Amino acid sequence: MLKQLIYTTWTQLLGWFTRPRSVGTAMLKYGAFVIVGTLGTDFMVQFAHNTGDESLSFSFGLGQGIPLWLALLCAAAGLLLLIVGGGILFAEFRRERRRRLIVIELRGLHANPDTPAVNKVVPKFRGDRRHLLLDFRPQSSGAQVDPTYMMERILSLKGTMQSLVDGVDKRDVEVAVGGLAAVPGLFLVGMLLDDEAAVHIFDWDRNIRDWRALDGPDDEVRFLPLQGLEAAKDAEDVVLVVEASYSISPTDVASTFDGCWPILNLGIEAPMADRFWSEDKQRELTAVFRDTVQRIAGQGCKRIHLLLAAPSSLSLRLGMCYDKRLFPDLFVYQFERTRQPSYPWAVEMPMNGRAPRVVHQFQHMALTVQG
């Protein structure tokens, strides 16, 4: 009990001393230094002036060691700094009370960490934090993702967010989103958040076992040129294979799509799972993906069937960039290693006002709407 109290107190003190300082805090600090320094200097000069060589007599007093006008001027300057700094801090306090950060955390896989992300992300944010947890993990060990349950939880996102920001100016609201979930779910959440002004994306770093912002260096690794575009000319349906964090097996692709539609490939030369911690890198990859979709659409494509191997943060970002009005209809597929075919179901993304829905993949590519 005592050990925990000491640890908590020390953590809070350390956080207070190391947190970013505002102008108001600096003015309060320097104002106090000016006043205390003035009084301290005046006291020391008075002490040195009244000590005799033989009598060793001395007296204590203030206001006589330095000129009175200088003491008053310094005290007034210090007091002014205290007043102005206090006013700035009060204004910041009122502004911070209005600000709100909605931390959306997705838990959709067995390996999901139980460490809450709400106090781990956007550390510089000062204001009211709200935790919005979307937990649709499989209920039993070894079970696969339940797409119906996943959709129910994700489609509750907008309503829950609205209840968390009621009465708050939209300019005072920021959103942070991240988590581990099936790729179709991550992409869908990204599309649902595309109209939010300030969105911070975070991800789980398996090396440090903690949530982390995209604050790493840019290794300048980018997508290679798109393959297969010419063969897909005038096709209404195409399969787009995007390999970022892992390679996608041609055998798995063929088990589901062989002979159905043209297959296009967009990938990194040597996909690696833990190489996407740069915000700049993700933005560049997203720009290439968006340009690729525009090129495909320019050839007359009406439906894209997307097989995506990417980290959670990039999957969210690609969903946020997909234009719901101008781009082709989009199906994002879920990979299941033990299933046959390897991509047994997909989420049809919300396009042109239509609601998203789960579709299952059967023989001869018959798409049936679930429930």
C-alpha positions in Angstrom: 0.0 0.0 0.0 2.7 2.5 1.0 4.9 1.4 -1.9 2.1 2.0 -4.3 1.4 5.4 -2.8 5.0 6.4 -3.1 5.2 5.2 -6.7 2.0 7.1 -7.6 3.1 10.3 -6.0 6.5 10.1 -7.6 5.0 9.4 -11.0 2.7 12.4 -10.7 5.5 14.7 -9.6 7.7 13.5 -12.4 4.9 14.0 -14.9 4.3 17.5 -13.6 8.0 18.5 -13.8 8.5 17.0 -17.3 5.2 18.0 -19.0 5.3 20.7 -21.6 5.2 24.2 -20.0 2.8 26.9 -21.2 3.5 30.6 -21.4 1.3 31.1 -18.3 3.3 28.7 -16.3 6.6 30.3 -17.4 5.3 33.8 -16.4 4.2 32.5 -13.0 7.6 30.9 -12.4 9.6 33.9 -13.5 7.3 36.3 -11.6 7.9 34.4 -8.4 11.7 34.3 -9.1 11.7 38.1 -9.6 9.9 38.8 -6.3 11.8 36.3 -4.2 15.1 37.4 -5.8 14.4 41.0 -5.1 13.6 40.3 -1.4 16.6 37.9 -1.1 19.1 40.3 -2.6 17.8 43.2 -0.4 18.2 41.0 2.7 21.7 39.9 1.9 22.9 43.5 1.2 21.3 44.7 4.5 23.1 41.9 6.4 26.5 42.7 4.9 26.1 46.4 5.5 25.4 46.2 9.2 28.2 43.8 10.3 31.0 45.7 12.0 34.6 44.6 12.0 35.0 44.7 15.8 31.6 44.9 17.4 30.2 42.1 15.2 26.9 43.7 15.5 24.3 43.2 12.8 20.6 43.8 12.1 17.9 42.3 10.0 15.8 44.4 7.8 14.4 44.9 4.3 14.0 47.9 2.0 17.3 49.6 2.9 19.9 47.4 1.2 19.0 48.5 -2.3 17.2 51.7 -3.4 13.5 51.6 -2.6 12.5 52.6 -6.1 14.4 49.7 -7.5 12.8 47.2 -5.0 9.4 48.5 -5.8 10.0 48.4 -9.6 11.2 44.7 -9.4 8.3 43.8 -7.1 5.8 45.4 -9.5 7.3 43.6 -12.5 7.1 40.3 -10.6 3.6 40.9 -9.6 2.6 41.8 -13.1 4.1 38.6 -14.4 2.1 36.7 -11.7 -1.2 38.3 -12.7 -0.8 37.9 -16.4 0.5 34.3 -16.0 -2.4 33.4 -13.8 -4.8 34.9 -16.3 -3.3 32.9 -19.1 -3.5 29.7 -17.1 -7.1 30.3 -16.2 -7.9 30.8 -19.9 -6.0 27.6 -20.8 -7.9 25.7 -18.1 -11.2 26.8 -19.5 -10.2 25.9 -23.0 -8.9 22.5 -21.9 -12.2 21.8 -20.2 -13.9 22.2 -23.5 -11.4 20.1 -25.5 -12.2 16.4 -25.8 -10.1 13.5 -27.2 -12.1 10.4 -28.2 -9.7 7.3 -28.1 -11.2 4.6 -30.3 -9.6 1.2 -29.5 -10.4 -1.9 -31.7 -10.1 -5.3 -30.2 -10.9 -8.0 -32.7 -8.2 -10.7 -32.5 -7.3 -13.3 -29.9 -3.8 -11.7 -29.5 -5.3 -8.3 -28.6 -3.5 -6.7 -25.7 -5.6 -5.8 -22.6 -3.6 -2.6 -22.0 -6.0 0.3 -22.4 -4.9 2.8 -25.0 -6.8 5.8 -23.6 -3.9 7.2 -21.5 -1.1 6.0 -23.7 -1.8 7.9 -26.9 -1.4 11.6 -27.8 0.5 12.4 -24.6 0.6 16.1 -25.4 -3.2 16.4 -25.3 -4.5 18.3 -22.3 -8.2 18.0 -21.8 -11.0 15.5 -21.4 -10.2 12.0 -22.6 -13.0 9.5 -23.5 -12.4 5.8 -24.2 -14.5 4.2 -26.9 -13.8 0.4 -26.9 -15.1 -1.7 -29.8 -14.5 -5.3 -28.6 -15.5 -8.0 -31.0 -12.9 -10.6 -30.2 -13.8 -14.3 -30.8 -15.4 -15.6 -27.7 -13.5 -18.9 -27.6 -9.9 -19.9 -28.2 -9.3 -21.0 -31.8 -12.5 -19.5 -33.1 -12.4 -17.3 -36.1 -13.7 -13.8 -36.5 -17.5 -13.5 -36.5 -18.2 -11.0 -39.3 -21.8 -10.4 -38.2 -20.8 -9.5 -34.6 -17.9 -7.4 -35.9 -20.3 -5.4 -38.1 -22.7 -4.9 -35.2 -20.0 -3.4 -33.0 -18.5 -1.2 -35.7 -21.8 0.2 -36.9 -22.4 1.4 -33.4 -19.4 3.6 -33.7 -21.0 6.7 -35.1 -23.9 6.7 -32.6 -21.6 6.2 -29.6 -19.2 8.9 -30.8 -22.1 11.3 -31.2 -23.1 10.7 -27.6 -19.6 11.4 -26.4 -19.4 14.8 -28.1 -22.9 16.1 -27.6 -22.7 19.8 -26.4 -19.0 20.1 -27.5 -17.9 22.3 -30.4 -16.6 20.1 -33.2 -13.5 22.3 -33.3 -12.6 21.2 -29.8 -12.9 17.5 -30.6 -10.0 15.2 -31.7 -10.0 11.5 -32.4 -7.4 8.9 -31.9 -7.9 5.4 -33.4 -6.0 2.2 -33.4 -6.1 -1.5 -32.4 -5.8 -5.0 -33.7 -8.7 -6.4 -35.8 -9.6 -8.1 -39.0 -8.5 -6.1 -42.1 -12.1 -5.6 -43.4 -13.1 -4.2 -40.0 -10.1 -1.8 -39.8 -10.8 -0.6 -43.4 -14.5 0.0 -42.6 -13.7 2.0 -39.5 -11.3 4.2 -41.5 -14.1 4.9 -44.0 -16.5 5.8 -41.3 -14.0 8.3 -39.9 -13.0 9.9 -43.1 -14.9 13.1 -42.3 -13.4 13.7 -38.9 -11.1 16.7 -39.0 -8.3 15.7 -36.5 -7.6 12.0 -36.4 -4.5 10.5 -34.7 -3.6 7.0 -35.7 -1.7 4.7 -33.3 -0.7 1.0 -33.4 0.6 -1.7 -31.1 4.4 -2.1 -31.0 5.1 -5.8 -30.3 8.8 -5.0 -29.5 8.0 -2.7 -26.6 4.6 -4.2 -25.9 2.8 -0.9 -25.7 0.7 1.5 -27.8 2.8 3.8 -30.0 2.3 6.8 -32.3 3.7 6.8 -35.8 6.8 8.6 -34.8 9.6 6.5 -36.4 12.0 7.5 -39.2 11.1 7.1 -42.9 13.1 4.3 -44.6 11.8 5.6 -48.0 10.6 2.1 -49.0 7.6 2.6 -51.3 5.3 0.5 -53.5 6.6 -1.0 -56.7 4.8 -0.1 -60.0 1.4 -1.7 -60.3 1.3 -5.0 -62.2 -1.5 -6.3 -64.4 -3.3 -3.0 -65.3 -3.2 -3.6 -69.1 -4.8 -7.0 -68.8 -7.6 -5.5 -66.7 -8.7 -2.9 -69.3 -12.5 -2.6 -69.7 -13.1 -5.2 -66.9 -16.0 -4.3 -64.6 -14.5 -6.4 -61.7 -10.8 -6.6 -60.7 -8.9 -8.2 -57.9 -6.4 -5.8 -56.3 -3.7 -7.6 -54.2 -1.9 -5.1 -52.0 1.2 -6.5 -50.2 2.7 -4.2 -47.5 3.5 -6.1 -44.3 3.3 -9.6 -45.7 3.4 -11.4 -49.0 0.1 -12.9 -50.2 0.4 -16.4 -51.6 -0.7 -16.7 -55.3 -2.1 -20.1 -54.3 -4.4 -18.5 -51.7 -5.5 -16.0 -54.3 -6.1 -18.6 -56.9 -8.2 -20.7 -54.4 -10.8 -18.0 -54.4 -10.5 -15.9 -57.6 -8.7 -18.1 -60.2 -10.3 -17.5 -63.6 -12.9 -15.1 -62.3 -11.5 -11.6 -62.8 -8.2 -10.0 -63.7 -5.7 -9.8 -60.8 -3.6 -6.7 -60.2 -0.6 -6.6 -57.8 0.6 -3.6 -55.8 3.4 -4.5 -53.4 6.7 -3.6 -51.7 9.7 -5.5 -52.8 10.4 -7.2 -49.5 7.3 -6.9 -47.2 8.1 -6.6 -43.5 5.6 -6.4 -40.7 7.3 -3.9 -38.4 8.5 -1.2 -40.9 5.6 1.2 -40.9 6.2 3.5 -37.9 6.8 6.6 -40.1 3.9 9.0 -40.6 5.5 10.3 -43.8 5.9 6.7 -45.2 2.3 5.8 -44.5 1.1 9.0 -46.2 3.2 8.3 -49.3 2.0 4.7 -49.5 -1.6 5.9 -49.1 -1.1 8.4 -51.9 0.1 5.6 -54.2 -2.9 3.4 -53.3 -5.3 6.3 -54.0 -3.7 7.0 -57.4 -3.8 3.2 -58.2 -7.6 3.1 -57.5 -8.1 6.2 -59.7 -6.1 4.5 -62.6 -8.2 1.4 -62.2 -11.4 3.4 -62.2 -10.3 5.2 -65.3 -10.3 2.0 -67.2 -14.0 1.4 -66.6 -13.8 -0.8 -63.5 -17.0 -0.8 -61.4 -16.0 -3.1 -58.5 -12.7 -3.7 -56.8 -12.1 -6.9 -54.7 -9.3 -5.9 -52.3 -6.9 -8.4 -50.7 -4.8 -6.4 -48.3 -1.9 -7.4 -46.1 -1.0 -4.3 -44.1 -0.5 -3.3 -40.4 -3.6 -2.0 -38.6 -2.6 1.6 -38.7 -2.1 1.5 -42.5 -5.3 -0.4 -43.0 -7.2 2.4 -41.2 -5.4 5.1 -43.2 -6.2 3.4 -46.5 -9.9 3.2 -45.5 -9.9 6.9 -44.6 -8.6 7.8 -48.1 -11.1 5.8 -50.1 -13.6 8.1 -51.8 -17.1 6.8 -51.1 -18.6 8.8 -54.0 -16.1 8.7 -56.8 -14.3 5.4 -56.5 -15.5 1.9 -57.6 -17.6 -0.2 -55.3 -15.2 -2.0 -52.9 -15.2 -5.4 -51.3 -12.4 -6.0 -48.7 -11.7 -9.6 -48.0 -10.8 -11.5 -44.8 -7.9 -14.1 -45.0 -8.4 -17.3 -43.1 -5.5 -19.7 -43.4 -7.4 -22.8 -42.5 -10.4 -22.2 -44.7 -11.1 -23.2 -48.2 -11.3 -20.9 -50.1 -8.7 -18.8 -48.3 -10.9 -15.6 -48.5 -14.3 -16.9 -47.3 -16.0 -13.5 -46.7 -15.7 -9.8 -47.3 -17.2 -6.5 -46.3 -18.8 -4.5 -49.0 -17.9 -0.9 -48.1 -20.4 1.9 -47.8 -20.5 3.6 -51.2 -22.8 6.3 -52.5 -25.1 6.2 -49.5 -25.4 2.4 -49.3 -24.9 0.8 -45.9 -22.0 -1.7 -45.5 -22.7 -5.4 -45.5 -21.1 -8.7 -45.1 -20.9 -11.0 -48.1 -19.8 -14.6 -48.2 -17.7 -16.2 -51.0 -19.0 -19.4 -52.4 -18.2 -21.6 -55.4 -18.2 -19.8 -58.8 -18.0 -16.4 -57.0 -21.7 -16.3 -56.0 -22.0 -13.4 -53.5 -24.8 -13.8 -51.0 -25.8 -11.2 -48.5 -25.6 -12.4 -44.9 -28.8 -11.9 -42.8 
